[in-house]
């Protein structure tokens, strides 16, 4: 797996495809560095596997909701050369594609039968913009779009790994809140 890959040549894309290399697309990092806009369409056309990633060396946090929204915005800026990202595609890039990129798709990455339950529960506080947006969503795809557009680490209620909720301390670190709080969920 490689990160970024903002300026590949056609020959490099062909080599990446032939080697089964995956790219972790880290759009907030690319924007912060001013390194250019990632050409998702070129990677997909070349058959290179892509997943969302976060790079806090230059990026702005660990939230794949934020990375997904930024990826959507940047592809929009490319116009016809961009890749039209739907809410379902963003969810795929943040979940199943990440597992596949790591060679773990047969074990994790979706809620398939026989796979461990790994999940994030977004539960915004009542009355917040995200809460109202989710309650008034036109359907599942609209709800996913609204979660990517409006969701923040503060909206994460619980994180499960292999069916077990993570401790509040671990969840706070993953959500980017830092600090410590005693107890587990």
C-alpha positions as CSV (number, residue, x, y, z in Angstrom):
1,X,0.0,0.0,0.0
2,X,1.2,3.5,-0.9
3,X,-0.2,6.8,0.3
4,X,-1.0,9.8,-1.9
5,X,0.2,9.0,-5.4
6,X,-0.9,12.4,-6.7
7,X,1.3,12.6,-9.8
8,X,1.7,9.1,-11.3
9,X,2.6,8.5,-14.9
10,X,0.5,6.0,-17.0
11,X,3.4,3.5,-16.8
12,X,3.5,3.9,-13.0
13,X,-0.3,3.2,-12.8
14,X,0.2,0.1,-15.0
15,X,3.0,-1.1,-12.7
16,X,0.9,-0.5,-9.6
17,X,-2.0,-2.4,-11.1
18,X,0.2,-5.3,-12.1
19,X,1.7,-5.6,-8.6
20,X,-1.7,-5.3,-6.9
21,X,-0.7,-2.2,-5.1
22,X,-3.3,-0.2,-3.3
23,X,-3.4,3.6,-2.8
24,X,-4.5,5.3,0.5
25,X,-6.1,8.5,-0.8
26,X,-5.5,11.2,1.9
27,X,-7.2,14.3,0.5
28,X,-6.8,16.6,3.5
29,X,-3.1,15.9,3.6
30,X,-2.8,16.6,-0.2
31,X,-4.7,19.8,0.2
32,X,-2.6,20.9,3.3
33,X,0.6,20.2,1.4
34,X,-0.6,21.9,-1.8
35,X,0.7,18.8,-3.6
36,X,-2.2,18.7,-6.1
37,X,-5.5,17.0,-6.6
38,X,-5.6,13.2,-6.7
39,X,-6.9,11.8,-10.0
40,X,-9.2,9.1,-8.7
41,X,-10.6,8.6,-12.3
42,X,-7.1,7.8,-13.6
43,X,-6.5,5.3,-10.9
44,X,-9.9,3.6,-11.3
45,X,-9.5,3.5,-15.1
46,X,-6.1,1.9,-14.7
47,X,-7.5,-0.7,-12.3
48,X,-5.5,0.4,-9.3
49,X,-7.2,-0.3,-5.9
50,X,-8.0,2.8,-3.9
51,X,-9.2,3.4,-0.3
52,X,-9.6,6.4,1.9
53,X,-6.8,7.1,4.3
54,X,-5.8,9.7,6.8
55,X,-2.3,11.1,7.1
56,X,-1.9,13.3,10.2
57,X,1.7,14.1,9.2
58,X,0.2,16.8,7.0
59,X,-3.5,16.1,7.3
60,X,-6.0,17.3,9.8
61,X,-7.1,14.2,11.7
62,X,-8.2,10.6,11.6
63,X,-11.8,11.1,10.6
64,X,-12.7,9.2,7.4
65,X,-15.9,11.2,7.3
66,X,-13.8,14.4,6.8
67,X,-11.5,12.6,4.3
68,X,-14.6,11.4,2.3
69,X,-16.1,14.8,2.2
70,X,-12.8,16.3,1.1
71,X,-12.4,13.6,-1.5
72,X,-15.8,14.5,-2.9
73,X,-15.0,18.2,-3.0
74,X,-11.7,17.7,-4.7
75,X,-13.2,15.4,-7.4
76,X,-15.8,18.1,-8.0
77,X,-13.1,20.6,-8.6
78,X,-11.6,18.5,-11.4
79,X,-14.9,18.8,-13.3
80,X,-15.1,16.3,-16.1
81,X,-11.7,14.9,-15.3
82,X,-12.9,14.1,-11.7
83,X,-14.6,10.9,-10.5
84,X,-18.2,11.3,-9.5
85,X,-18.3,10.1,-5.9
86,X,-21.7,9.0,-4.6
87,X,-22.5,8.5,-0.9
88,X,-22.4,4.7,-1.4
89,X,-18.9,5.0,-3.0
90,X,-17.6,7.1,-0.2
91,X,-18.8,4.5,2.3
92,X,-17.2,1.8,0.3
93,X,-13.9,3.7,0.1
94,X,-13.9,4.2,3.9
95,X,-14.8,0.5,4.7
96,X,-14.6,-2.4,2.3
97,X,-12.0,-0.8,0.1
98,X,-9.7,-0.2,3.1
99,X,-10.0,-3.8,4.2
100,X,-9.3,-5.0,0.6
101,X,-6.3,-2.6,0.3
102,X,-4.8,-4.2,3.4
103,X,-5.5,-7.7,2.1
104,X,-8.0,-8.3,4.8
105,X,-11.3,-8.1,2.8
106,X,-12.0,-11.8,3.4
107,X,-11.9,-11.1,7.2
108,X,-13.2,-7.6,7.8
109,X,-14.5,-4.5,6.0
110,X,-18.2,-5.2,5.9
111,X,-21.0,-6.7,8.0
112,X,-21.0,-10.0,6.1
113,X,-22.0,-13.3,7.8
114,X,-19.0,-14.8,9.7
115,X,-17.0,-11.6,9.9
116,X,-16.3,-9.9,13.2
117,X,-18.5,-7.0,14.1
118,X,-16.5,-3.9,13.5
119,X,-18.6,-0.8,13.5
120,X,-18.9,2.9,14.4
121,X,-22.2,4.2,15.8
122,X,-22.9,7.8,14.9
123,X,-25.4,9.2,17.3
124,X,-25.4,13.0,17.2
125,X,-26.8,15.0,20.2
126,X,-30.5,15.8,19.9
127,X,-31.2,19.0,18.1
128,X,-27.8,19.3,16.3
129,X,-27.6,19.9,12.6
130,X,-26.6,16.3,12.0
131,X,-29.4,14.9,14.2
132,X,-32.0,16.9,12.3
133,X,-30.4,16.1,8.9
134,X,-30.5,12.3,9.6
135,X,-34.0,12.3,10.9
136,X,-35.2,14.1,7.8
137,X,-33.1,12.1,5.2
138,X,-35.0,10.9,2.2
139,X,-33.5,7.4,2.5
140,X,-30.4,5.5,3.3
141,X,-28.2,7.0,0.6
142,X,-29.3,10.5,1.6
143,X,-28.5,9.7,5.3
144,X,-25.0,8.5,4.3
145,X,-24.4,11.7,2.3
146,X,-25.5,13.8,5.3
147,X,-23.3,11.8,7.7
148,X,-20.2,12.4,5.4
149,X,-21.2,16.1,5.0
150,X,-22.0,16.9,8.6
151,X,-20.5,14.2,10.8
152,X,-17.7,14.9,13.2
153,X,-15.8,12.8,15.7
154,X,-18.0,14.3,18.4
155,X,-20.9,12.4,16.8
156,X,-19.3,9.0,17.5
157,X,-21.1,7.2,20.3
158,X,-19.5,3.8,20.2
159,X,-16.8,1.9,18.3
160,X,-16.8,-1.9,18.2
161,X,-13.9,-4.0,17.2
162,X,-14.5,-7.8,16.9
163,X,-17.9,-7.4,18.6
164,X,-16.5,-5.6,21.7
165,X,-17.0,-1.9,22.4
166,X,-13.7,-0.1,22.8
167,X,-13.0,1.7,26.1
168,X,-14.0,5.3,26.3
169,X,-10.3,6.3,26.4
170,X,-9.5,4.6,23.1
171,X,-12.7,6.0,21.5
172,X,-11.8,9.5,22.5
173,X,-8.3,9.1,21.0
174,X,-9.8,7.7,17.8
175,X,-12.3,10.6,17.7
176,X,-9.4,13.1,18.1
177,X,-10.5,14.3,21.5
178,X,-7.4,13.1,23.4
179,X,-7.6,13.3,27.2
180,X,-8.5,10.5,29.5
181,X,-11.8,9.4,31.1
182,X,-12.1,6.4,33.3
183,X,-14.3,3.4,32.6
184,X,-15.4,1.3,29.7
185,X,-18.6,1.0,27.8
